C-alpha cells in the first residue's frame, strides 16, 4: 500500500512538472524591447539596465541626478550588442508629481516606442528606533518607496493592457517580507509594495501583463553604504547574519524572473526560504512553484523560529549592554 501511495505521489509530481510549462507565461523577448528603469543611475537599477542592454533592449533611465544619469548612460552603452540600441536619460523625481511622471513616460514612448518592461527601482532606506525617527521620515519613505512605484506603473499600465503584453517589476527588499528592528519606517513602505503588486497582478493577468516583486538581500550599493552610516547596532548585528550580495547578481536574477513572468524574485537559500514562508495568497507562476511552497512550509517555519529567536537574543543583549553602560556612567 505504501509503495502504491509513493508511486502515485511520484507520478503526480511528474505530471505537475510536465503541465507546469503549459500554464506559465510566455517569456518576454528583450531584443528590441523598451525597458524603463527608475532609480537607474546607480546600484541595482543601473545593473538591471546593463543586464537588459546586454540582451538587446532599448533603455530609458529615470533618476533625479543628471550627472549620475549621464555617467550611467556611458557605462551602459559599453555593453551594446548592436549599433541600433539607445539609452535615453530622463531626470525627474518619480515620487513627487504624477502628471510630471506621466509626461516623461510619454516622451520616452515617443522616442523608443511603447514600454515593454518597467522596473521600479527608485527607493531609499532609513533606519532607527521607532521613537527616534522623525514623523517626516515615515512620510518621505512612503512617498519615495511606495508612491515612487505607483506613479510610473500608473503611467504605463493602460498601454500595456491595450497591447496585451508587458512586465512591471517592483524592487522591494527582504525587509518587505519580515519586519526587523530599526526598520519600522522602511519595512512598512516595502510591505506596501507587495499589497499593490498582488492586487495589480489580479487585475492585469487577463491582459497578459505580469508583475514581479523582487526581494533582494543586503546588496553592495551606494544606497546600502549610506544606510549603514546611521544603522542601529541591533539592526547591523541582525544584518550581519547574512552575507552582502553583489548588485550584478541581484540584477541578473530580477531580469530572469521578470522575463519569465515570475511573481516572486529572490536570491539565495535565505531568499528562497523567505519567499516560501511569506507566500500567503500571493500568485504563483506554475503549479510546481505552488507545490514546492506547500511541501517546504513546515520545515522552513521551523528554521525561521530559530532565526527569530536569534534576532530576539541580539536585541536583548544590546539592551542589557546599553543599560549596564548607562549605570556605569551614572556611578562614574
N, C-alpha and C positions, 0 to 999 in steps of 0.2 A: 504493500500500500504506500509506504514511504517513497519507494522507487518510482511509483506511478505519479505521486504528487510532485516529486523532484523533476521528473521528465516533463510533466505538464508546465511547471514553472519555467524550465529552460526553454521550452517551445514557445511559451507566452512572451518571454523576454526577446527571443529571436524574432518573433513576429513584430514586436514593437520596433525593433531596430530596422526591420525591413519596411514597415509602414511609415515610420517617422519622416524620412525624406519627402514622402508624398504630401505631407501636410505642412512642411516647413516653407517659409517664404522663399521666393526665387532670389538668389543673390543679386545685389546691385552691382552693375558694371561700372567701375570707376574711370576707365579710359574715356576721356571726353566729358565726364560728368562735372557739374559745377558744385563745388563744396565750399560752404561758408563756415568759417571758424571764428567765433567770438573769443576774445582773450587770446588771440593768435600770435601776439608779438613775443611771447616767451613761454617757457615751461612746457607743460603737457600740450597746450594748444598749438604752439609752434611745431612741436614734434608730430602732432596729428596732421598738421598741414603738410609737413615734409613727407610723411608716410603716404598721404593721398596723392601728393605730387609725383612721388616715385612710381605710382601706379597709373599715371596719365591723366589725373584730374586737373581741372582749372580751379584756381583757389581765389577766394575773397577773404582777406584778413581784416578783422574788425577789432580795434582796440582804441584806447584813449591817447596813448603817447605816439605821436607821429614819427619821432626819431627812431623809437624801438620798432615801429612798423616797417620803416624803410630798411632798417638793419636786418629784420627777419626776412623781408622780401628778397634781399640779396642772398641770404643764406639758403632759402628755399629754392631759388632759381638755379642753384648749383646742381640740383637733383633732377633736372628735367630729362625726360626721355624722348622728347621731340621738340621741334622748334615752333610748334603752334601753341604750346602751353603758355598760360598767362597767370601772373599773380597780381591781383588787384588789392590795393590798400585803402581802407576807409577808416578815418579817425572819428569815433563817436562813443559817447558813454551810453551803453545799451540799457542802463538801469534808470535813466532819468526821464526821458520823453518818448512815449510810444510813437508819436507822429514822426519824430526825427528818425527813429529806428526804421519805421516803415518806409520812409523816403529813401534812406541809404540802401535798403534791401532792393527797392525798385530800381535804383541806379545800377546796382550790381547786376541785376537780372537783365537790364537793357544792354549791358556791355558783354556779359558772359552767358546769358540765357537763363532759363528757369533754374531755381535751386534744386538740386537732386539730393543733397545731404546738408543738413545744418548741424554743426557741432557747437553746443552751448558750453563754452569753457571759461567764460569770464567769471571770476569769483575771487574771494579773499577769505582769510581766516584770521580771527582774533580770539585769543584765549585768555581766561582769567576767571577767578571765582565769581559766582553769580552776583554777590553783593558788591563786588569791586568794579564790575563793568558798568559803564555809563548806559543809561537807557537809550541814548542816541546810537550806541554800538549795536544794540538789537535791531533798531530801525535800519541802520546802514547795511548790516549783513543781510537782512531780509530783502532790502532793496537790490543789492548787488547780486547776491547768490540766487534769489528766487525770481524777482521781477526782471532781473537781467537775463533770465532764461525764458520768462513768459513773453516778453516783448518781441524778440527775434522769431520765436516759434509762431506767435500770432501773425507775424508779418509774412511767413512763408506757407502757412498751412492751407490756405484757400487754393493756391496754385497747385500744391502737391495733390490735393484731393481731386481737383479738376483733371490733372494729368494721370491720376491713378498710379502714381509712383513717388516714392520719397522715403527718406530716413531722417529722423530727428534724434540727436544724441544729447543727453543731459549728463554732464560730468558732475556727479555728486561726490561722495567720499565714504570711506568706511565709517566715518563719524556720522554719516547719514543712515547707517544701519544699526548702530548702537550708540547710546549717549555715554559720553565719557567725562570724567572730572575736568572742569575748565572749559568745556565746550557747550555751555548752556545756550549761548547765542549762535554759535557756528552750527552745532548739530541740528538745532531747530530749523535753520534756514535750509540745510541739506535734506532733512527729513521731508520738508515741504515739497521738494523737487520730486520725490518718489510718488507722493499723492497726486501731483499734477500729471506725472508720466503715466500712472496706471489708468487714471480717468481718460486721459487723451488717447491712450492706445485703444481703449474700448471704442472710442468714437471714430477713429481713423482706420482701424484694421480692415473694415469692409472696402476701403478705398485703396488697399494695397500700400498703405503708408505704415511704416513700422518705427517704433520708439525703442531706443536703447538707453538704459540708465547705467552709467559706469560708476563703480565704487573703488577708485584707486586707493592703495595704501599710502603711507607717507612716501613722498616722492621728492627726489633731489632737484628742487626747482628754486628760483629766486623767491617765490612766494613762501615756500617752506622755510627758507633761511630767515626771512623776515618774521615769520610766525614764531620761530624758536627764540627770538630775542626777548619776548615777553611771556613765554610759556611758563606756567606754574610748575614747581618741582614735581608735584604729583602727576601732572599731565606728561611731563617729559619722561619720568620713570616708566609710566604705562606705555608710552610710545616706543620706548627702547626695548620693549619685549618682542618687537618685530623689527625686521630689517627695513632699511630705506631702499626704495626701488629707483631705477633709472627712468627718466621720462620717456626715453625711446622704447623701453619695454612696455610701459603702460600704454603708449600711443599705438603700438602695433596691435595689442590685444583689443583696444577700443575700436580701431578701424576694422579689424577682422570681425568682431561681433556685430558692428553696425552693418557691414556689408551683408552678413548672413541674416540680419533682422532679429538677432537675439535681444530679448528684453533686458536681461542682466549681463553685465560685463564685469568680470572680476579677475584678479591676478593672484596666482599662487595658491597654496593649500589653505592658508588662512582666509583668503578671499572666497574660495570655493565653499568653505565651511560656513562662512557668514551668509553668503547668498542662499545656501540651502536652509540655514536656520531661520532666516528672516523672510523667506519666500511668501508666507502667508497666502493671500489671494492674488498674488502677482501673476501676470500672464506667463505662459510657457510657450516656447517656440516649437517644441517637439514633445511627443509622448514619452520619449526616452528621458528627457530632462525632468518631467514630472515624476516618473518612476524612480529616478535617482534620488529626488528630494524625499519621496515617501520612505524609501529604504534607509537613507542615511540620517533621517531626522533624529531618531532616538540616540544614536551614537554621538552625533555632533552636539546634541543638547547636554549630554553627559560631560563631554570635553569642555563645553562652554562654561559649565558650572565651576570647573577648576580655574578657568581663566578669570571668571568673575570674583572668585574667592581670592585669587592672587591680586587683582586690582584693588579690592577692598582692603587687603592687608597692606598694600603700598600706601593707601590713603590714611589708614590708621597709624601706620609707622611715622609718616610725615607729620601728622597731627601731634603725636606724642613727642617727637623731636622738637617741634616748634614750642610746645608747652614747657618742656624742660629748659629750652633756651631762654624763654621769657622769664621763668622762675629764677634762673641763674643771673640774668641781667638785673632783676629786681633786688636780689640779695648781694650783688657785687658792690 
